[in-house]
């Protein structure tokens, strides 16, 4: 066997091993959702069943936690995406020296442990509500509000990075031409910049929602008496779990794969359409 074939075989083996390590646990967990056993496992195989999906949908805590996570995720998108967009646009207007300082400041929440962000968010809004004499029924002490604010404080930095990557390909001559022709800055932003950033806005919104949906470290300190899907799952794992968790994991994986396939099909269709027009 030649050296080139040995090299290709080793590379193929490494890629196979990598994907097995990456997706193996997901495959095993998905398979355990269909095993007729009281514990999430693949072996021994007791027979095919779908009862754990019925058990999943009948679990009130999981339903309420998923609904709360969905609402918080939407709230985080509405807060983090505009903040990230504003931060990215502002960065492009700064000088190189100020830009480095500004970048270090706005990215610092990403480097902060989620526990610190959760505790500091709770303490900050609690002290602010107490100082203003707000009642405990106000938003200062609301778990939904605190969780959205806590998560958005670092998720907005992720959104900013996505917008910055897109803005690097933006031609500033379009803005200058529009301003020379009498357009206002608001019109330039809405008619030129926003359409150019539309793919990045969609990507940032998806990233913000998914990051919020799966967050635990920050959420566990800010959600107060409420519960999200991650906190419900964490409590179930601590107290003992059943294959209904595997059923939930299977549904999340299936939805993710279907979403990725749909996006790829749409992207290729748009690419073919642009190629045909060109």
C-alpha positions as CSV (number, residue, x, y, z in Angstrom):
1,X,0.0,0.0,0.0
2,X,1.4,3.4,-1.0
3,X,2.0,6.2,1.5
4,X,-0.8,8.3,0.0
5,X,-3.3,5.5,0.5
6,X,-2.2,5.0,4.1
7,X,-2.5,8.7,4.7
8,X,-6.0,8.8,3.3
9,X,-7.0,5.7,5.3
10,X,-5.8,7.4,8.5
11,X,-7.6,10.6,7.7
12,X,-10.8,8.7,7.0
13,X,-10.4,6.7,10.2
14,X,-9.9,9.9,12.2
15,X,-12.9,11.6,10.6
16,X,-15.0,8.5,11.3
17,X,-13.8,8.3,14.9
18,X,-14.5,12.0,15.4
19,X,-18.1,11.8,14.1
20,X,-18.7,8.7,16.2
21,X,-17.5,10.5,19.3
22,X,-19.6,13.5,18.4
23,X,-22.9,11.9,17.3
24,X,-22.6,8.5,19.1
25,X,-24.3,9.7,22.3
26,X,-27.1,11.3,20.4
27,X,-27.8,8.1,18.4
28,X,-27.8,6.0,21.6
29,X,-30.1,8.4,23.4
30,X,-32.4,8.6,20.5
31,X,-32.6,4.8,20.3
32,X,-33.3,4.5,24.0
33,X,-36.5,6.5,23.5
34,X,-38.0,3.5,21.7
35,X,-36.8,0.8,24.1
36,X,-39.5,-0.7,26.4
37,X,-37.5,-0.4,29.6
38,X,-38.0,1.8,32.6
39,X,-34.4,3.3,32.4
40,X,-33.0,5.1,29.3
41,X,-30.7,2.4,27.9
42,X,-30.3,0.5,24.6
43,X,-29.1,-2.7,26.1
44,X,-30.8,-5.0,26.9
45,X,-33.4,-4.3,24.2
46,X,-36.9,-5.1,25.7
47,X,-38.8,-4.3,22.5
48,X,-39.9,-1.4,20.4
49,X,-42.4,1.1,22.0
50,X,-43.6,4.7,21.6
51,X,-45.1,4.9,25.1
52,X,-42.3,7.3,26.3
53,X,-43.5,9.9,23.8
54,X,-47.0,9.8,25.3
55,X,-45.3,10.0,28.8
56,X,-43.4,13.0,27.6
57,X,-46.5,14.9,26.4
58,X,-48.4,14.1,29.5
59,X,-45.7,15.5,31.8
60,X,-47.0,18.9,33.0
61,X,-43.7,20.2,34.3
62,X,-42.0,19.6,30.9
63,X,-44.9,21.3,29.0
64,X,-44.8,24.3,31.3
65,X,-41.0,24.5,31.2
66,X,-40.9,24.3,27.4
67,X,-43.5,27.0,27.2
68,X,-41.5,29.2,29.5
69,X,-38.3,28.6,27.6
70,X,-40.1,29.4,24.3
71,X,-41.4,32.8,25.7
72,X,-38.0,33.7,27.2
73,X,-36.2,32.7,23.9
74,X,-38.5,35.1,22.0
75,X,-37.9,37.8,24.5
76,X,-34.1,37.3,24.3
77,X,-34.3,37.6,20.5
78,X,-36.2,40.8,20.7
79,X,-33.6,42.3,23.1
80,X,-30.3,40.8,22.1
81,X,-30.5,41.1,18.3
82,X,-31.2,44.9,18.2
83,X,-28.4,45.5,20.8
84,X,-26.0,43.3,18.9
85,X,-26.8,45.2,15.7
86,X,-26.4,48.6,17.3
87,X,-23.1,47.4,18.9
88,X,-21.8,46.2,15.5
89,X,-22.7,49.3,13.6
90,X,-21.2,51.5,16.3
91,X,-17.9,49.5,16.1
92,X,-17.6,50.3,12.4
93,X,-17.8,54.0,13.2
94,X,-15.0,54.1,15.8
95,X,-11.3,54.7,15.3
96,X,-9.0,51.7,15.4
97,X,-7.7,52.6,18.9
98,X,-11.2,53.1,20.4
99,X,-12.4,50.0,18.6
100,X,-10.1,47.7,20.4
101,X,-11.2,49.0,23.8
102,X,-14.8,49.0,22.8
103,X,-14.5,45.4,21.5
104,X,-12.9,44.2,24.7
105,X,-15.7,45.7,26.8
106,X,-18.7,44.4,24.7
107,X,-17.3,40.9,24.4
108,X,-16.4,40.6,28.1
109,X,-19.8,39.1,29.1
110,X,-19.1,36.1,26.9
111,X,-16.0,35.4,28.9
112,X,-17.9,35.7,32.2
113,X,-19.2,32.5,33.9
114,X,-22.9,32.1,33.6
115,X,-23.2,31.7,37.4
116,X,-21.7,35.2,37.8
117,X,-24.0,36.7,35.2
118,X,-27.1,35.1,36.8
119,X,-26.2,36.2,40.4
120,X,-25.2,39.7,39.3
121,X,-28.4,40.1,37.3
122,X,-30.6,39.0,40.2
123,X,-28.7,41.3,42.7
124,X,-28.7,44.3,40.4
125,X,-32.4,44.4,39.6
126,X,-33.3,43.5,43.2
127,X,-31.3,46.4,44.5
128,X,-32.7,48.7,41.8
129,X,-36.3,47.7,42.6
130,X,-35.7,48.1,46.3
131,X,-34.1,51.6,45.8
132,X,-37.1,52.7,43.7
133,X,-39.6,51.3,46.1
134,X,-41.1,48.9,43.6
135,X,-43.4,46.2,44.8
136,X,-42.6,42.5,44.6
137,X,-45.2,42.2,41.8
138,X,-43.2,44.5,39.6
139,X,-40.9,43.5,36.7
140,X,-37.9,44.0,39.0
141,X,-38.7,40.8,40.7
142,X,-40.2,38.9,37.8
143,X,-38.4,35.7,36.7
144,X,-39.2,36.1,33.1
145,X,-37.8,39.7,32.9
146,X,-34.7,38.8,34.9
147,X,-33.9,35.8,32.8
148,X,-34.4,37.7,29.5
149,X,-32.1,40.5,30.8
150,X,-29.5,38.1,32.2
151,X,-29.3,36.0,29.0
152,X,-29.4,39.0,26.6
153,X,-26.4,40.6,28.4
154,X,-24.1,38.0,26.9
155,X,-26.1,36.6,23.9
156,X,-26.1,40.1,22.4
157,X,-22.3,39.8,22.1
158,X,-22.7,36.7,20.0
159,X,-25.2,38.6,17.8
160,X,-22.7,41.4,17.4
161,X,-20.0,39.1,16.2
162,X,-22.4,37.7,13.5
163,X,-23.2,41.2,12.3
164,X,-19.5,42.2,12.3
165,X,-18.7,39.3,10.1
166,X,-21.4,40.4,7.6
167,X,-20.4,44.1,7.8
168,X,-16.9,43.3,6.7
169,X,-18.3,42.7,3.2
170,X,-20.4,45.9,3.1
171,X,-19.5,48.5,0.6
172,X,-19.6,51.9,2.3
173,X,-19.9,53.6,-1.0
174,X,-23.5,52.7,-1.1
175,X,-24.2,54.7,2.0
176,X,-22.3,57.7,0.8
177,X,-24.0,57.6,-2.6
178,X,-27.4,57.5,-0.9
179,X,-26.6,60.4,1.4
180,X,-25.3,62.4,-1.5
181,X,-28.6,61.9,-3.3
182,X,-30.5,63.3,-0.4
183,X,-31.4,60.2,1.7
184,X,-31.5,60.6,5.4
185,X,-29.5,58.4,7.8
186,X,-32.6,56.5,8.8
187,X,-33.5,55.8,5.2
188,X,-30.0,54.6,4.5
189,X,-30.2,52.3,7.5
190,X,-33.7,50.9,6.5
191,X,-33.3,50.8,2.7
192,X,-29.6,49.8,2.4
193,X,-28.1,48.4,5.5
194,X,-31.0,46.3,6.9
195,X,-31.6,44.5,3.5
196,X,-27.8,43.7,3.3
197,X,-27.8,42.4,6.9
198,X,-31.0,40.4,6.5
199,X,-29.2,37.0,6.4
200,X,-27.1,38.0,9.5
201,X,-30.3,39.1,11.3
202,X,-31.9,35.7,10.7
203,X,-28.7,33.9,11.8
204,X,-28.4,36.1,14.9
205,X,-32.0,35.5,15.8
206,X,-31.7,31.7,15.5
207,X,-28.5,31.7,17.5
208,X,-30.0,33.9,20.2
209,X,-33.1,31.7,20.5
210,X,-31.2,28.4,20.6
211,X,-28.6,29.8,23.1
212,X,-31.4,31.1,25.3
213,X,-33.4,27.8,25.0
214,X,-30.6,25.6,26.3
215,X,-29.1,28.0,28.9
216,X,-29.0,26.7,32.4
217,X,-26.2,28.4,34.4
218,X,-27.6,31.9,34.2
219,X,-31.3,30.9,34.1
220,X,-31.2,28.8,37.4
221,X,-30.4,32.0,39.3
222,X,-32.8,34.4,37.6
223,X,-35.9,32.4,36.9
224,X,-37.0,32.5,40.6
225,X,-40.2,30.5,41.2
226,X,-40.7,29.8,37.5
227,X,-39.1,26.9,35.7
228,X,-37.7,26.5,32.2
229,X,-37.1,23.3,30.2
230,X,-33.5,23.1,31.3
231,X,-34.2,23.5,35.0
232,X,-37.0,20.9,34.8
233,X,-34.7,18.4,33.1
234,X,-31.9,19.1,35.6
235,X,-34.2,18.4,38.5
236,X,-35.5,15.2,36.8
237,X,-31.9,14.0,36.2
238,X,-31.0,14.6,39.9
239,X,-34.1,12.8,41.2
240,X,-34.1,9.9,38.7
241,X,-35.1,9.9,35.0
242,X,-36.9,7.7,32.5
243,X,-36.8,7.3,28.7
244,X,-39.2,10.2,28.3
245,X,-36.1,12.5,28.4
246,X,-34.7,10.4,25.5
247,X,-38.0,11.0,23.7
248,X,-37.6,14.7,24.2
249,X,-34.0,14.6,23.0
250,X,-35.1,12.6,19.9
251,X,-37.7,15.3,19.0
252,X,-35.2,18.1,19.5
253,X,-32.6,16.3,17.3
254,X,-35.3,15.6,14.6
255,X,-36.5,19.2,14.6
256,X,-32.9,20.5,14.3
257,X,-32.1,18.2,11.4
258,X,-35.3,19.0,9.6
259,X,-34.6,22.7,10.1
260,X,-31.1,22.4,8.8
261,X,-32.2,20.4,5.7
262,X,-35.0,22.9,5.0
263,X,-32.5,25.8,5.3
264,X,-30.0,24.1,3.0
265,X,-32.6,23.3,0.4
266,X,-33.8,27.0,0.4
267,X,-30.2,28.3,0.2
268,X,-29.4,26.1,-2.7
269,X,-32.6,27.1,-4.5
270,X,-31.8,30.7,-4.0
271,X,-28.2,30.2,-5.3
272,X,-29.5,28.4,-8.4
273,X,-32.0,31.3,-8.9
274,X,-29.3,33.9,-8.6
275,X,-27.1,31.9,-11.0
276,X,-29.8,31.6,-13.6
277,X,-30.5,35.4,-13.4
278,X,-26.7,36.1,-13.7
